[in-house]
Amino acid sequence: MGNALIPFMLWFKAFHIMSFIAWMAGLFYLPRLFVYHCQVVAGSAESARFKVMEYKLLRFIMAPAMISTFVFGGLLAAIPGLIDWHSGWWVVKLACVLAMAGFQGACGRWRRDFAHDRNTRPERFYRMANEVPTVLMMVIVIMVVVRPF
């Protein structure tokens, strides 16, 4: 099966990169929306607008982008010879990608708190959380491009 995927490798790579970019855009933006959401009164029209924006971003952009990132990444990993499975870089990359998925899960829980007007975290928390995807993305890119080990 793996050899049959070889002619499609560049397509898989292109769609993997596009999916990852879309996913990262959402991971950068959603915590920023939470920061702004903290600044409005719960139950207000502004709060309702943020609830809609947060839901749509997570449901219609971030979730499909995450899924397609995993699908196209999995297809690439299934191509024989593309990854040296004895190297350590891919393990670090995979751990960071799984951490990103976990971060998205946390964002989903935080969004539900906002949706039910139960947020108890300060805006500073979300400002700091906003840095998590940046650090993970930096490690992922270094692992893929530099392959330090």
Buried (B, 14 or more C-beta within 10 A) or exposed (E): EEEEBEEBEEEBBEBBEBBBEBBBBBBBBBBEBBBEBBEBEBEEEBBEEBBEBBBEBBEEBBBBBBEBBBBBBEBBBBBEEBBEEEEEBBEBBBBBBEBBBEBBEEBBEBBBEBBEEEBEEEBEBBBEBBEBBEEBBEBBEBBEEEBEE
